[in-house]
Amino acid sequence: MKDFKNLKIWQKGINLVVDIYQTSQNFPTEELYGLTSQMKRSAVSIPSNIAEGSGRNSDKDFSRFLDISLGSSFELETQIIIAHKLSFINDEKFKELTDDIQEEQKMITGLQKSIK
């Protein structure tokens, strides 16, 4: 069993969750159960699946959970694009979030390759 809290990929995922929660506080209240909720769930799924996968007994299982985490990151990236197009996120924040999520995606892919 790996200590997921020591994984940089998990730590970066946690930071992304916090950033999404803080950013989405400024979204219109009518989005509370729509885009805001979806973004939070997608963001939380990324480090959660990394943590769950790290506790599995095989690299194959861990890789499967990393796949789920990667899928959630692409979901979140799509939702960030939608929020930007709806002007819920300004250009500067959009670039910051997009850069962070793409770095997380590269880290997830790199970790998958290293354990296969």
Secondary structure, 3 states (H helix, E strand, C coil): CCCHHHCHHHHHHHHHHHHHHHHHCCCCHHHCCCHHHHHHHHHHHHHHHHHHHHCCCCHHHHHHHHHHHHHHHHHHHHHHHHHHHCCCCCHHHHHHHHHHHHHHHHHHHHHHHHHC
